[in-house]
Amino acid sequence: MRTKRAKTHGTRRAYTYRELLTLLPCCAEAQQQRLQQQLRLAPKPAFVGDAEVPENLNAISYGTLDDLRAAASADDPVAACLRILLGMDEAAVYEANCVEVFGFVNFVREELERINGLFAKVRVNYSQEEVSAGVHELDFGSFGVMDWYARRMGITNQNDVRQVAWVRIYACMKNDTALCNFERRLQKQYIKK
């Protein structure tokens, strides 16, 4: 089940995520900041507990990506992230090595920044008139993306889009945006003539 596991701690005893959450408030503020800084630098582990960590998040569905966005407002966003991506139950999360847990969270944060950056680059070049008319008020968030993709692909239920890989939705959005921007440039060329 488990292959070679990298050692995630030195000669000191490794704390579980539960122990860290319990003991951290008892530390002096300077110690808390030092520990938090160390955990922000924790590397991506091969495993968290018995769950294998994927190479990247390219294989997840758009629904999983949407669930991760919602996890930020959960009571314990870290536990929610591990449940969503690795299928870990609450008991397994709290018994996992805290360095592995935070290494995984750091990895997920970097991946989400990369994914969000890709989606942010896919934008239609709006005219000044469209901006003045309030085109940015038409950003309907995640549901808007699911609704657009469902209409594009002839899917009658937007919830079905949650199962589609986010890379497929991104590729379609990138293609449609490039086509839209081309058509706008072409229209301007016709107007100039």
Long-range contacts (C-beta under 8 A, 24 or more apart in sequence): 1-50, 2-47, 2-50, 3-46, 4-46, 5-46, 5-47, 6-45, 6-46, 8-45, 8-97, 8-99, 8-100, 8-103, 9-97, 9-99, 14-97, 14-98, 14-99, 15-97, 15-98, 16-94, 16-95, 16-96, 16-97, 16-98, 17-78, 17-93, 17-94, 17-95, 17-96, 17-97, 17-98, 17-101, 18-94, 18-95, 19-98, 20-98, 21-94, 39-98, 39-99, 39-102, 40-102, 40-106, 41-106, 42-99, 42-100, 42-102, 42-103, 42-106, 43-103, 43-106, 44-103, 44-104, 44-106, 44-107, 45-97, 45-99, 45-100, 45-103, 45-104, 47-100, 48-82, 48-86, 48-88, 48-96, 48-97, 48-100, 48-101, 48-103, 48-104, 49-88, 49-92, 49-93, 49-95, 49-96, 49-97, 49-100, 50-92, 51-82, 51-86, 51-87, 51-88, 51-92, 52-86, 53-86, 53-104, 53-107, 54-85, 56-111, 57-85, 57-108, 57-111, 57-112, 57-115, 58-165, 58-167, 59-165, 60-85, 60-165, 60-166, 61-162, 61-163, 61-164, 61-165, 61-166, 62-145, 62-146, 62-149, 62-161, 62-162, 62-164, 62-165, 62-166, 62-169, 63-161, 63-162, 63-163, 64-166, 65-115, 65-166, 66-142, 66-162, 68-108, 68-112, 69-142, 78-102, 78-105, 81-105, 81-108, 115-166, 115-170, 118-170, 119-170, 119-173, 122-170, 122-173, 122-174, 122-177, 123-177, 124-177, 124-180, 124-181, 124-184, 125-181, 125-184, 127-184, 145-169, 145-173, 148-173, 149-173, 152-176
